[in-house]
Amino acid sequence: MTEAVLAIEQLVGGYSRNRPVLRDISLQVQPGELIGLIGLNGAGKSTLMKHIIGLLKPHQGQVSVCGKRLAEEPEQYRTSYVFVPESPLLYDELSVWEHLEFTAMVYGIERAAFEDRAQRLLERFRMAAERNKFARHLSKGMRQKVMIMCAFLVRPPLYLIDEPFLGLDPLAVRALLKQMDEEKRSGAGLIVSSHIISMMETYCDRYVVLHEGNIIAHGTKRDITELAGAPSMEEAFFRLVGGGDA
């Protein structure tokens, strides 16, 4: 059996041991699989991401990436994934190209491979004309594109992407969806947190519905719509989290 790129086992976690945010979370992401992580604000999606990247330590349970655990093999663990946060975090005094160069240096990408990948990403995300601009001069949407390009430059086994569509124009959204689909087809695993369920329907292999710190449903679109007795993923989500027919 193929090893999961992400395996979470009976995770209990959050910011305080007295008030856990996440309760008994277990899930896996397989190579070549895109998982949609959906839930209301405060459901625990960002908290789960923070546990995966190691910003929070589990109260119980464990997280492994490509069979590695952070406490045991921190370098191998951290180089096996990339994380795209909801709000772009850039260095104001570095240009777009310098951010890409810095990312390549950190992940040990050879120069020839870096330049080829970087140029392709600049063209796909319509940022070639901005390559020498400092981050402080970029719009929010452009800053988000830089974060996204840096992530896809690396080509790791696992992508963790938190609310990627916020601030992106329609062409950038289309480019991102195409890039995610290509990475999935090349064998990477992706877990994408988003409120825009309709946009994800064509691309997700499975969904995890998180509500008040618990997984209340998981599986394919068919699994979840049948569970909720709903005609669409959006309607199924509303029914599962108590939204009724609203």
C-alpha positions as CSV (number, residue, x, y, z in Angstrom):
1,M,0.0,0.0,0.0
2,T,1.3,3.5,-0.9
3,E,2.4,5.5,2.1
4,A,0.2,8.5,2.9
5,V,1.9,11.9,2.4
6,L,0.0,13.1,5.4
7,A,-1.3,11.0,8.3
8,I,-3.1,12.4,11.3
9,E,-4.1,10.0,14.1
10,Q,-6.5,10.8,16.9
11,L,-5.3,14.4,17.2
12,V,-6.5,16.4,20.1
13,G,-5.1,19.9,20.1
14,G,-5.4,23.7,20.2
15,Y,-3.9,26.5,22.2
16,S,-4.9,25.3,25.7
17,R,-5.0,21.8,27.1
18,N,-8.0,22.8,29.2
19,R,-10.0,23.9,26.1
20,P,-9.0,21.8,23.1
21,V,-10.1,23.1,19.7
22,L,-9.6,19.9,17.8
23,R,-11.1,16.6,19.1
24,D,-10.0,13.1,17.9
25,I,-9.0,14.2,14.4
26,S,-7.9,11.3,12.1
27,L,-7.4,11.7,8.3
28,Q,-5.0,10.8,5.5
29,V,-3.9,12.4,2.3
30,Q,-2.6,10.0,-0.3
31,P,-0.2,10.8,-3.2
32,G,-2.1,12.3,-6.1
33,E,-5.0,13.3,-4.0
34,L,-6.6,16.7,-3.4
35,I,-8.6,17.0,-0.1
36,G,-11.0,19.9,0.4
37,L,-11.1,21.0,4.1
38,I,-14.3,22.8,4.7
39,G,-16.0,24.3,7.7
40,L,-17.4,27.5,9.2
41,N,-15.2,30.2,10.7
42,G,-13.9,28.9,14.0
43,A,-14.4,25.2,13.0
44,G,-10.7,24.6,13.6
45,K,-9.3,24.6,10.0
46,S,-6.5,27.0,10.7
47,T,-5.7,25.3,14.0
48,L,-5.4,22.0,12.2
49,M,-3.0,23.6,9.7
50,K,-0.9,24.9,12.5
51,H,-0.6,21.5,14.0
52,I,0.5,20.0,10.7
53,I,3.3,22.6,10.2
54,G,4.4,22.4,13.8
55,L,3.4,25.7,15.2
56,L,1.2,23.9,17.7
57,K,2.1,20.7,19.5
58,P,-0.6,18.0,19.8
59,H,-2.1,17.4,23.2
60,Q,-2.7,13.8,22.1
61,G,-2.2,11.8,18.9
62,Q,0.3,12.4,16.2
63,V,1.0,13.9,12.8
64,S,3.3,12.5,10.2
65,V,4.4,13.7,6.8
66,C,5.7,11.1,4.4
67,G,6.2,8.8,7.4
68,K,8.3,11.4,9.3
69,R,7.4,12.9,12.6
70,L,8.5,16.4,13.5
71,A,9.9,15.5,16.9
72,E,12.0,12.7,15.4
73,E,13.2,14.0,12.0
74,P,12.5,17.7,11.9
75,E,14.5,18.6,8.8
76,Q,13.1,15.8,6.7
77,Y,9.6,16.6,8.0
78,R,9.8,20.3,7.2
79,T,11.2,19.9,3.7
80,S,8.4,17.5,2.7
81,Y,5.7,20.1,2.6
82,V,5.0,23.7,1.8
83,F,2.4,25.9,3.4
84,V,0.5,28.8,1.8
85,P,-1.1,30.9,4.5
86,E,-4.4,32.9,4.1
87,S,-2.5,36.2,4.5
88,P,0.6,36.7,2.4
89,L,3.9,37.1,4.3
90,L,6.7,38.6,2.3
91,Y,9.9,40.6,2.8
92,D,9.2,44.2,1.8
93,E,12.8,44.8,0.6
94,L,13.0,41.7,-1.6
95,S,11.7,41.6,-5.2
96,V,9.4,39.0,-6.6
97,W,12.4,37.3,-8.3
98,E,14.4,37.4,-5.1
99,H,11.6,35.7,-3.2
100,L,11.7,32.9,-5.7
101,E,15.5,32.7,-5.5
102,F,15.4,32.6,-1.7
103,T,12.9,29.8,-1.7
104,A,15.1,27.8,-4.2
105,M,18.1,28.3,-1.9
106,V,16.3,27.2,1.2
107,Y,15.0,24.0,-0.5
108,G,18.2,23.3,-2.4
109,I,16.8,23.5,-5.9
110,E,19.5,23.5,-8.6
111,R,19.9,26.8,-10.6
112,A,18.8,25.4,-13.9
113,A,15.7,23.8,-12.5
114,F,14.9,26.9,-10.5
115,E,15.1,29.3,-13.5
116,D,12.9,27.0,-15.6
117,R,10.2,26.6,-13.0
118,A,10.3,30.2,-11.9
119,Q,9.8,31.5,-15.4
120,R,6.9,29.2,-16.0
121,L,5.2,30.3,-12.8
122,L,5.8,33.9,-13.6
123,E,4.1,33.5,-16.9
124,R,1.2,31.4,-15.6
125,F,0.4,33.8,-12.9
126,R,0.9,36.9,-15.1
127,M,3.7,38.2,-12.9
128,A,6.6,38.3,-15.4
129,A,6.4,42.1,-15.8
130,E,6.5,42.4,-11.9
131,R,9.5,40.2,-11.4
132,N,11.8,43.1,-10.3
133,K,9.3,44.9,-8.1
134,F,9.8,45.0,-4.4
135,A,7.1,43.3,-2.3
136,R,6.1,46.6,-0.6
137,H,4.9,47.9,-4.0
138,L,2.7,44.9,-4.8
139,S,-1.1,44.7,-4.3
140,K,-2.5,42.2,-1.9
141,G,-3.5,39.9,-4.8
142,M,0.0,40.1,-6.3
143,R,1.6,39.4,-2.9
144,Q,-0.7,36.3,-2.7
145,K,0.6,35.2,-6.1
146,V,4.2,35.4,-4.9
147,M,3.4,33.1,-2.0
148,I,1.7,30.7,-4.3
149,M,4.5,30.8,-6.8
150,C,7.1,30.1,-4.1
151,A,5.1,27.1,-2.9
152,F,4.8,25.6,-6.4
153,L,8.4,26.2,-7.1
154,V,9.4,23.6,-4.5
155,R,7.4,20.7,-5.8
156,P,7.2,18.9,-2.4
157,P,5.2,15.7,-1.7
158,L,2.6,17.7,0.3
159,Y,0.9,21.1,-0.2
160,L,-1.0,22.8,2.6
161,I,-3.0,25.7,1.2
162,D,-5.2,27.9,3.5
163,E,-8.0,30.0,1.8
164,P,-6.0,30.5,-1.5
165,F,-8.7,32.3,-3.5
166,L,-9.1,35.4,-1.3
167,G,-7.8,38.4,-3.1
168,L,-7.1,36.7,-6.4
169,D,-8.6,37.9,-9.7
170,P,-10.5,35.4,-11.9
171,L,-7.5,34.7,-14.1
172,A,-5.3,34.0,-11.1
173,V,-7.9,31.7,-9.6
174,R,-8.0,29.8,-12.9
175,A,-4.2,29.6,-13.0
176,L,-4.1,28.3,-9.4
177,L,-6.7,25.6,-10.0
178,K,-4.8,24.4,-13.1
179,Q,-1.5,24.4,-11.2
180,M,-3.0,22.4,-8.3
181,D,-4.5,19.9,-10.7
182,E,-1.1,19.5,-12.4
183,E,0.6,18.9,-9.1
184,K,-2.0,16.3,-8.1
185,R,-1.5,14.5,-11.4
186,S,2.2,14.4,-10.9
187,G,1.7,12.6,-7.6
188,A,1.7,15.3,-4.9
189,G,-0.9,15.4,-2.2
190,L,-2.8,18.6,-1.4
191,I,-5.1,19.7,1.4
192,V,-6.9,22.9,0.6
193,S,-9.0,24.9,3.1
194,S,-11.6,27.1,1.5
195,H,-15.1,28.6,2.0
196,I,-15.7,28.6,-1.7
197,I,-17.1,25.1,-2.0
198,S,-18.5,25.4,-5.5
199,M,-15.1,26.4,-6.9
200,M,-13.5,23.2,-5.4
201,E,-16.1,20.7,-6.6
202,T,-14.4,19.9,-9.9
203,Y,-11.0,19.4,-8.4
204,C,-11.4,17.7,-5.0
205,D,-11.1,13.9,-4.7
206,R,-12.4,13.9,-1.2
207,Y,-13.7,16.3,1.4
208,V,-13.3,16.7,5.2
209,V,-16.1,18.6,6.9
210,L,-14.8,20.1,10.1
211,H,-17.4,21.5,12.6
212,E,-16.7,22.7,16.2
213,G,-13.4,20.9,16.2
214,N,-14.8,17.5,15.0
215,I,-14.8,15.8,11.7
216,I,-18.6,15.4,11.0
217,A,-18.3,14.0,7.5
218,H,-15.6,12.8,5.1
219,G,-15.4,11.2,1.7
220,T,-16.2,11.9,-1.9
221,K,-18.8,14.3,-3.1
222,R,-21.2,11.4,-3.6
223,D,-20.5,10.1,0.0
224,I,-21.3,13.5,1.5
225,T,-24.3,14.5,-0.5
226,E,-25.8,11.1,0.2
227,L,-25.1,11.4,3.9
228,A,-26.8,14.8,4.0
229,G,-29.6,13.9,1.5
230,A,-28.7,16.9,-0.5
231,P,-28.4,17.6,-4.3
232,S,-25.0,19.5,-4.1
233,M,-21.9,19.8,-2.0
234,E,-22.9,23.3,-0.9
235,E,-26.4,22.2,0.2
236,A,-24.9,19.2,1.9
237,F,-22.5,21.4,3.8
238,F,-25.3,23.7,5.0
239,R,-27.4,20.8,6.2
240,L,-24.4,19.1,8.0
241,V,-23.4,22.2,9.9
242,G,-27.0,23.1,10.9
243,G,-27.8,25.7,8.2
244,G,-30.8,23.9,6.9
245,D,-32.1,25.0,3.5
246,A,-30.8,28.6,4.0
